């Protein structure tokens, strides 16, 4: 259980922060950038939820919880030492990726295939889903970059990759099942 009695600690005033294993690193490190951008993705999901109802809101709530799990995973280096930790570190698992795939497949059955790229927008929810998608892609790029430097949980990268696809398909669902998608017209403004 997390207990936050004080919000500011002053321990980061010199530009460092603590990772999940207690190690101190620069706030601009690739690992901190990766899980910080996962947190930013979570904030954009919170904005999207303002426009969502019913099952879409519930799905976004599940994703927000997953994103906290993902942040916990990424802030904990030394996967090979997980067994030595005083408590089992939280790691992303395949079933979280599988759930996203099932949800994408279910949403996709309502959509006609695209014949053009779409522009981010349409409904307010769709516009927010596209913002979620682009921030999620940035988190994925940073996580992949981290994976070139240190061992990380492969499920973390898979989750981010599927999640950005989920946001794309959900954005189409939010545009009346794709019927009000804003299509890109190449060279339209030449």
C-alpha positions in Angstrom: 0.0 0.0 0.0 1.3 3.5 -0.9 1.1 6.1 1.8 1.7 9.7 0.8 1.8 11.9 3.9 3.9 14.6 2.3 3.8 15.6 -1.3 7.1 17.5 -1.5 10.2 15.9 -0.1 12.9 18.2 -1.5 15.0 15.1 -2.4 14.7 16.0 -6.1 15.9 19.6 -5.8 19.3 18.7 -7.2 17.8 17.1 -10.4 17.8 13.5 -9.3 14.9 11.1 -8.4 14.6 7.7 -6.8 13.7 4.6 -8.9 11.6 1.8 -7.6 14.7 0.0 -6.2 15.9 3.1 -4.4 18.7 4.0 -6.8 19.0 7.7 -7.6 19.2 8.8 -11.2 19.0 12.1 -13.2 15.5 13.3 -13.8 16.4 13.5 -17.5 17.5 9.8 -17.7 15.9 7.7 -20.4 14.2 5.5 -17.9 12.6 8.5 -16.1 11.6 9.9 -19.5 10.0 6.6 -20.5 7.8 6.2 -17.3 7.2 9.9 -17.2 5.7 9.8 -20.6 3.6 6.8 -19.6 2.3 9.1 -16.8 1.6 11.8 -19.4 -0.3 9.2 -21.5 -2.4 8.5 -18.4 -3.2 12.2 -18.0 -4.4 12.3 -21.5 -6.6 9.3 -20.9 -8.1 11.2 -18.0 -9.0 14.0 -20.4 -10.5 11.5 -22.8 -12.7 10.0 -20.0 -14.4 13.4 -19.6 -16.0 12.7 -23.0 -16.6 9.0 -22.7 -19.6 7.1 -21.3 -20.5 3.5 -20.5 -18.1 0.8 -21.7 -15.7 3.2 -23.3 -15.3 5.0 -20.0 -14.9 1.7 -18.2 -12.2 0.6 -20.8 -10.3 3.8 -20.3 -10.4 3.3 -16.5 -8.9 -0.1 -17.0 -6.2 1.4 -19.2 -5.4 4.1 -16.6 -4.8 1.4 -14.0 -2.7 -0.6 -16.5 -0.6 2.6 -17.1 0.1 2.9 -13.4 1.2 -0.8 -13.5 3.4 0.0 -16.5 5.0 3.0 -14.7 5.7 0.8 -11.7 7.3 -1.8 -14.0 9.5 0.8 -15.8 10.6 2.6 -12.7 12.1 -0.7 -11.3 15.4 -1.6 -13.0 17.3 -4.8 -12.4 14.6 -7.3 -13.6 17.2 -10.1 -13.1 17.2 -9.3 -9.4 13.4 -9.3 -8.9 13.6 -12.5 -6.7 15.8 -10.6 -4.3 13.4 -7.7 -3.8 11.6 -7.4 -0.4 8.3 -7.7 -2.3 7.5 -8.9 -5.8 8.0 -6.0 -8.2 4.9 -5.3 -10.4 5.5 -6.3 -14.0 3.3 -6.1 -17.0 2.0 -9.5 -18.1 0.8 -11.0 -21.4 -2.8 -11.1 -20.4 -2.9 -7.2 -20.3 -1.7 -7.1 -23.9 -4.1 -9.9 -24.8 -7.1 -7.9 -23.4 -6.2 -4.9 -25.5 -6.1 -7.2 -28.6 -9.5 -8.6 -27.8 -10.9 -5.1 -27.3 -9.4 -3.9 -30.6 -10.8 -6.8 -32.5 -14.3 -6.3 -31.0 -14.2 -2.5 -31.8 -12.9 -3.2 -35.3 -15.9 -5.4 -36.2 -18.0 -2.2 -36.2 -15.7 -0.3 -38.6 -15.4 -0.2 -42.4 -11.9 -0.6 -43.7 -10.1 2.7 -44.2 -9.3 3.9 -47.8 -7.4 6.9 -46.6 -5.5 8.1 -43.6 -7.6 10.0 -41.1 -6.9 13.3 -39.5 -7.0 13.5 -35.7 -10.4 15.0 -34.8 -14.1 14.7 -35.4 -15.8 14.4 -32.1 -14.2 15.6 -28.8 -13.7 12.1 -27.7 -12.0 11.1 -31.0 -9.7 14.1 -30.8 -8.7 13.1 -27.3 -8.1 9.5 -28.4 -5.7 10.7 -31.0 -3.9 12.8 -28.5 -3.7 9.7 -26.3 -2.4 7.7 -29.3 0.4 10.2 -30.1 1.6 10.6 -26.5 1.5 6.8 -26.1 3.6 6.4 -29.3 6.2 8.8 -27.7 6.2 6.6 -24.5 6.7 3.6 -26.7 9.7 5.2 -28.5 11.3 6.1 -25.2 10.7 2.7 -23.8 12.2 1.0 -26.9 15.2 3.4 -26.6 15.5 2.3 -22.9 15.5 -1.3 -24.0 18.6 -0.7 -26.1 20.4 0.4 -22.9 19.1 -1.8 -20.2 17.0 -5.0 -19.9 13.3 -4.2 -19.6 10.2 -6.3 -19.5 9.3 -7.1 -23.2 5.6 -7.0 -22.2 5.9 -3.3 -21.5 6.8 -2.5 -25.1 4.1 -4.8 -26.4 1.5 -3.1 -24.2 2.4 0.3 -25.4 2.4 -0.8 -29.0 -1.0 -2.4 -28.7 -2.3 0.5 -26.7 -1.6 3.1 -29.4 -3.5 0.9 -31.8 -6.3 0.7 -29.3 -6.5 4.5 -29.1 -6.6 4.7 -32.9 -9.5 2.2 -33.2 -11.3 3.8 -30.3 -11.0 7.2 -31.9 -12.8 5.8 -35.0 -15.5 4.3 -32.7 -15.9 7.8 -31.1 -16.5 9.2 -34.6 -19.8 7.3 -35.0 -18.1 4.0 -35.7 -15.9 5.7 -38.3 -18.7 7.3 -40.3 -17.6 10.8 -39.3 -13.9 10.3 -39.5 -12.0 13.2 -41.0 -10.2 11.9 -44.0 -6.9 13.1 -45.2 -7.0 14.4 -48.8 -3.5 14.4 -50.1 -2.5 17.8 -51.6 -5.8 19.4 -50.8 -4.4 22.8 -49.8 -1.8 23.1 -52.6 
